[in-house]
Amino acid sequence: MATSNLAAVDFGQGVSNAWSAVATFVPKFVAFLVILAIGWFIAKALSKIVDKVLEKVGFDRVVERGGIKQMLAKSKYDASDIIAKLVYYAVLLIALQFAFGVWGPNPVSGLLAGIVAWLPKAAVAIIIVVVAGAIARAVKDLVGGALSGLSYGKTLGTIAAVFIWALGIIAALNQIGVATTVTTPVLVTVLATIGGVVIVGMGGGLVKPMQQRWERWLGRAEEQIPAAKAHAEAYQRGREDVSRATTPSAEEATREMRQPTGSRGLDRGATMRQPESFR
């Protein structure tokens, strides 16, 4: 009899514990779903707003000037779409972090917190790359246009653009915390290799060939400097001629303003009625 009463008590206690667990789980699960739904709606709205704003301010044109257009040629997204997608997933990650926080401390919440803390660095790195690309393209066009009269003008422009791209990429990797473990050893290796080649070459017989090459390069540069100067002067004269052709002189404008309107009309009429022999 006592055993049956004990079994009944244990069964009732188990049912009570189960109901208590369900009653504790269901509100947390509902809160989890609600937070996810709200985060999803906010992410969709923000991504659309960011996409429209970037398209209106001409972000895609800036990216295309930076030379990133070739990288996205085979992609179905343009630069503004990619940024909008990044914003969408970033907001979703933040919503997931809040949603999993309902269950208390857990490994998933810790992982999401680390990713969310890294997102601002990634955004800054993307901005650095875009700005560096735009500057590199502008410098390439400027140097190439200024030195277009020289045979190596385009080469110098390309070298300057590559240098700026390298600085931008290194700064972006440093921003996201990769440069210290990847780029620094690579840069040290490249610089050490170049330095070793120069030292060994200069000590092993490259002095005379390099001297001859420098003399040849400097001679070629001296020959092409007058041509480049003449090209720049011709370009400036062409711009001045176009400006004078499209803009009336001050004397003509003053004479036109002083002439009465009626007389101008009479002059035009008289001109139109001139005989063929006077035209």
Number of C-alpha atoms within 10 A of each C-alpha: 5 7 8 9 10 11 11 12 12 12 12 12 12 12 12 12 12 12 12 11 11 12 11 11 13 11 12 17 15 12 16 19 14 13 18 21 15 12 21 19 13 15 24 17 12 17 23 15 12 18 19 14 14 16 14 10 10 11 16 18 13 18 20 19 17 22 15 18 17 10 9 14 10 9 10 8 12 16 22 20 19 15 17 22 20 17 21 22 15 18 21 22 21 18 22 21 22 18 22 22 16 17 14 9 10 11 10 12 19 14 11 18 16 11 15 17 11 14 16 14 17 17 16 15 21 19 14 20 23 24 17 22 26 23 19 26 24 16 17 23 17 14 20 20 15 17 21 18 19 22 13 14 17 20 15 16 24 19 14 18 24 16 12 20 22 16 15 23 20 21 19 23 22 18 20 18 14 14 18 13 11 13 15 14 12 12 13 11 12 12 12 12 12 12 12 12 12 14 12 12 13 14 10 9 10 14 13 10 11 13 11 12 12 12 12 12 12 12 11 13 15 11 12 16 14 13 14 19 15 13 17 17 12 12 12 11 12 12 12 12 12 10 11 11 10 9 10 10 10 9 9 10 11 10 10 12 10 9 10 11 11 9 10 12 11 12 12 11 11 11 12 10 10 10 9 6 5 6 8
